[in-house]
Amino acid sequence: MTIGANPCDVEQIWDELYGLMRVRGCSGGFHVDAIAAIDIALWDLYGKLRGMPIRHLLGTTVHTAVPGYLSGLPAATLRERVAFAVDNYVAGHRAFKFAAVVSHEGIVEEMAALRGALGADAQIMVDLHWKFTAEQALALIAELAPYRPHFVEAPVKPEDHAGLARVARESAVPIAAGEEWYTAYEVRNRLEPGPAVLQPEMGHTGITQFRRIAVLAAERSLAIAPHATIGTGLFLAASLQVSATLPHLWKHEWQHSVFARNLRLLDSDMGYTDGAYLLPSAPGLGAAPRARLWGFAERVA
């Protein structure tokens, strides 16, 4: 399907590749992940052919640096996690997300401790990792509400469409969701009602569907807070390229514990400083695997 196609017709190629497997019901999973990878590679080629970063192909760059939030408090105990957050607050960070799956001393207890230590101006989010039923999630959110979470993420299982709609409708706290969603088709079916914050994951969506999801968000005045995959390399570069063009972007997830390590595997000038991502400047994605690290240089020679 892609052999002989014009690489500048990226969105048409995505539609054709996706359409090929509709008869088999492949609306997500590895099939659409593969299309996302092809899509990102084609946008990269398109940018290189035009001699410009992908964001310049997409529209106006409204964020010359993409604001981020610190995701994850990597420590064994609540006391250590709070201390880690405080150290980063002192360093200038003001937005933090913690993971309920490691809140062993209690989710509400962790939220309360962080709010008490970080103060009123910190934005604190909690990722529930699809652990609860709608009933359980709403009860938990009611307990969290006095501590003013900025949002609560992934409250119910991905398959529980009705449960997510109920939580979004009844929660006193904004709900965030969407890292596991692949396409604008899927997102559209979850917005009546739906979360107040959409979290597209570039590793699932590719650039084409990420942009279409962002259009849906803009039409409904929803915030965009892109999810940062553990593979914070080429996927992240693509996510930053699109995010830089989105007026309704809130902040982009910053996986601080893996980002610097991933940069060592790339040729790229993207970075993170003062609470924001520095955009890659080279044409296309602005990032590529370092050939010698992967052994490519030796094989080519």
C-alpha positions in Angstrom: 0.0 0.0 0.0 2.8 2.5 0.8 5.2 1.4 -1.9 5.1 4.0 -4.7 2.9 6.3 -2.6 3.6 10.0 -2.2 5.0 10.4 1.3 3.4 13.8 1.5 0.0 12.2 1.4 0.4 10.9 4.9 -3.1 11.2 6.2 -4.5 9.5 3.1 -2.1 6.7 3.6 -3.2 6.3 7.2 -6.8 6.1 6.1 -6.1 3.5 3.5 -4.0 1.3 5.8 -6.6 1.5 8.5 -9.4 0.7 6.1 -7.7 -2.4 4.9 -8.3 -4.2 8.2 -11.8 -2.9 9.0 -13.3 -6.2 7.8 -11.3 -8.0 10.5 -12.4 -5.6 13.3 -8.8 -4.3 13.8 -9.6 -0.8 15.3 -6.8 -0.9 17.8 -4.0 -3.1 19.1 -0.8 -4.0 17.3 -2.3 -3.4 13.9 -3.0 0.3 14.6 0.3 0.6 16.6 2.1 -0.5 13.4 0.2 2.1 11.3 1.2 4.7 13.9 4.8 3.8 13.4 4.5 4.1 9.6 2.6 7.3 10.0 5.4 8.9 12.1 8.1 7.7 9.7 6.2 9.2 6.8 5.7 12.6 8.5 9.4 12.5 9.3 10.2 11.9 5.7 7.8 14.6 4.6 9.5 17.1 6.9 12.9 16.2 5.7 11.9 16.5 2.1 10.6 20.0 2.9 13.6 20.8 5.0 11.6 21.8 8.1 10.5 20.3 11.4 7.1 18.5 11.3 5.4 21.2 13.4 6.0 23.7 10.6 4.0 21.4 8.3 1.1 21.3 10.7 0.4 25.0 11.4 1.6 27.8 13.6 4.0 27.0 16.5 2.2 28.4 19.5 4.5 26.9 22.1 8.2 27.5 21.5 8.8 25.3 24.5 6.2 22.7 25.5 5.2 23.0 29.2 5.5 19.7 31.1 4.5 18.1 34.4 6.5 15.7 36.5 5.1 12.2 36.3 5.9 9.7 39.0 7.4 9.9 42.4 10.0 7.0 42.4 10.5 6.1 46.1 9.5 3.2 48.3 7.7 5.0 51.1 5.3 7.9 51.3 7.7 9.9 53.3 10.4 9.5 50.6 7.9 10.3 47.8 6.8 13.5 49.5 10.5 14.5 50.0 11.2 13.8 46.3 8.2 16.0 45.3 9.4 18.8 47.7 12.9 18.7 46.3 11.5 19.1 42.8 9.1 21.9 44.0 12.1 23.8 45.4 13.8 23.2 42.0 10.9 25.1 40.3 8.4 22.4 39.4 4.8 23.1 40.1 2.8 20.2 38.6 3.1 16.6 39.9 1.4 13.3 39.2 1.5 10.3 41.5 0.6 6.7 40.7 -2.1 5.1 42.9 -0.7 1.6 42.2 2.2 2.4 44.5 0.3 4.4 47.1 0.7 1.6 49.6 0.0 3.8 52.6 -3.3 4.9 51.0 -4.2 7.0 47.9 -6.1 9.7 49.9 -3.2 9.7 52.5 -0.7 10.4 49.7 -2.8 13.1 48.2 -3.2 14.8 51.6 0.5 14.5 52.4 1.5 16.0 49.0 -0.9 18.9 49.3 0.3 19.6 52.8 3.9 19.6 51.8 3.7 21.3 48.4 1.1 24.0 49.3 -1.8 25.6 47.6 -0.3 26.5 44.3 1.0 23.1 43.3 -1.0 21.2 40.7 -1.3 17.6 41.9 -2.8 14.7 39.8 -3.4 11.1 40.6 -3.3 8.2 38.1 -5.7 5.5 39.2 -4.6 3.0 36.5 -8.0 1.6 35.7 -8.3 0.0 39.2 -11.9 0.8 40.1 -15.5 0.4 39.3 -17.4 3.6 38.7 -19.0 3.4 42.1 -15.6 2.9 43.8 -14.0 5.7 41.8 -16.6 8.2 42.6 -16.4 7.4 46.3 -12.6 7.8 46.2 -12.8 11.0 44.2 -15.2 12.4 46.9 -12.5 11.7 49.5 -9.8 13.3 47.3 -11.8 16.4 46.4 -10.9 18.4 49.6 -7.3 18.3 48.6 -8.1 19.8 45.2 -6.5 17.3 42.7 -6.0 19.0 39.3 -7.4 15.8 37.7 -7.9 12.2 38.3 -6.7 9.9 35.5 -8.0 6.5 34.3 -10.6 5.9 37.0 -12.2 2.7 35.5 -11.2 -0.1 33.2 -10.7 0.9 29.5 -13.6 -1.4 28.5 -16.0 0.2 30.8 -17.4 3.0 28.5 -20.5 3.5 30.6 -18.5 3.6 33.8 -16.2 6.3 32.4 -19.2 8.3 31.2 -20.8 8.1 34.7 -17.6 9.2 36.5 -17.1 12.0 34.1 -20.6 13.2 34.6 -20.8 12.9 38.4 -17.2 13.7 39.5 -16.5 16.9 41.3 -12.9 16.7 40.0 -11.9 16.8 36.3 -11.3 13.4 34.8 -8.4 12.6 32.4 -8.3 9.6 30.1 -7.2 8.5 26.7 -3.7 7.1 26.8 -5.0 3.7 25.5 -7.2 5.1 22.8 -6.0 4.7 19.2 -8.1 6.9 16.9 -10.4 9.9 16.7 -13.2 7.3 15.9 -12.7 5.8 19.3 -12.4 9.1 21.1 -15.6 10.5 19.6 -17.5 7.6 20.9 -16.4 8.4 24.5 -17.1 12.1 24.7 -20.9 12.2 25.5 -20.1 12.7 28.3 -16.4 12.2 28.5 -13.3 13.3 30.3 -12.4 17.0 30.7 -8.7 16.2 29.7 -7.7 14.0 26.8 -4.3 12.2 26.9 -3.4 11.0 23.5 -0.4 8.6 23.4 1.7 9.1 20.2 2.8 5.4 20.3 -0.8 4.4 19.6 -2.1 7.3 17.5 0.7 8.4 15.3 0.7 12.0 14.2 -2.3 11.8 12.0 -4.7 10.5 14.7 -3.1 12.6 17.4 -4.0 15.7 15.4 -7.6 14.5 14.7 -8.1 13.8 18.4 -6.8 17.3 19.2 -9.4 18.8 16.8 -12.1 16.9 18.7 -10.8 18.4 21.9 -10.7 21.9 20.6 -14.3 21.6 19.3 -15.5 20.7 22.8 -13.1 23.0 24.7 -11.3 20.0 26.3 -7.7 20.3 27.5 -5.0 18.2 25.9 -2.3 16.7 28.2 -0.4 14.2 26.0 0.7 10.9 27.6 4.5 10.2 27.4 5.2 6.6 26.6 7.9 4.8 28.4 9.7 4.9 25.0 10.4 8.6 25.4 12.5 8.9 22.2 11.1 9.0 18.7 7.5 8.8 19.9 8.2 11.8 22.3 9.8 13.8 19.5 6.7 13.3 17.4 4.4 14.2 20.3 6.3 17.4 20.9 6.1 18.3 17.2 2.2 18.2 17.4 1.9 19.6 20.9 3.8 22.7 19.9 1.0 23.6 17.5 -2.0 23.2 20.0 -3.4 26.3 21.6 -5.5 24.2 24.0 -2.5 22.2 25.2 -2.3 22.1 29.0 1.0 20.3 29.8 2.8 17.3 28.4 3.7 14.5 30.6 7.4 14.4 31.5 8.7 10.9 32.4 11.7 12.3 34.2 13.0 8.9 35.3 13.5 7.7 31.7 13.8 10.8 29.5 17.5 11.5 30.0 18.4 7.9 29.5 16.5 7.9 26.2 18.2 11.0 25.0 21.5 9.2 25.1 20.3 6.9 22.4 19.3 9.7 20.1 20.8 12.3 17.9 18.5 15.2 18.9 18.7 18.6 20.6 15.4 18.2 22.4 15.6 18.5 26.2 13.8 19.5 29.3 14.5 22.5 31.5 12.6 25.0 33.6 9.4 23.0 33.5 9.3 22.7 29.7 10.5 20.6 26.8 12.9 22.1 24.4 11.7 21.4 20.9 13.9 19.4 18.5 15.1 21.8 15.7 16.2 19.5 12.8 13.9 18.8 9.9 11.3 16.0 10.3 11.1 14.6 13.8 14.3 16.2 14.8 15.4 13.0 16.4 17.0 9.8 15.1 18.6 6.7 16.7 22.4 7.1 17.2 23.7 4.7 14.6 26.9 3.7 16.5 25.0 2.9 19.7 22.8 0.5 17.8 25.6 -1.0 15.7 24.2 0.4 12.4 27.3 2.3 11.5 29.5 -0.8 11.5 27.0 -2.8 9.5 26.7 -0.1 6.9 30.5 0.3 6.6 
